[in-house]
């Protein structure tokens, strides 16, 4: 992992741990989880499109 990425992650972790409200921390975790789920869904969707294109090429 690059030093730049490490610095970004450390900064994000520090900001998260500085959050005082447990409700705000819960919301932050919920947002991060939703982001990751959406990202993973997009990857899976793109993979399905790629596989469909490969199937179309194979049958042509």
Secondary structure as the mmCIF struct_conf table of DSSP 4:
data_model
#
loop_
_struct_conf.conf_type_id
_struct_conf.id
_struct_conf.beg_label_comp_id
_struct_conf.beg_label_asym_id
_struct_conf.beg_label_seq_id
_struct_conf.end_label_comp_id
_struct_conf.end_label_asym_id
_struct_conf.end_label_seq_id
HELX_RH_AL_P HELX_RH_AL_P1 UNK A 3 UNK A 18
HELX_RH_AL_P HELX_RH_AL_P2 UNK A 22 UNK A 59
#
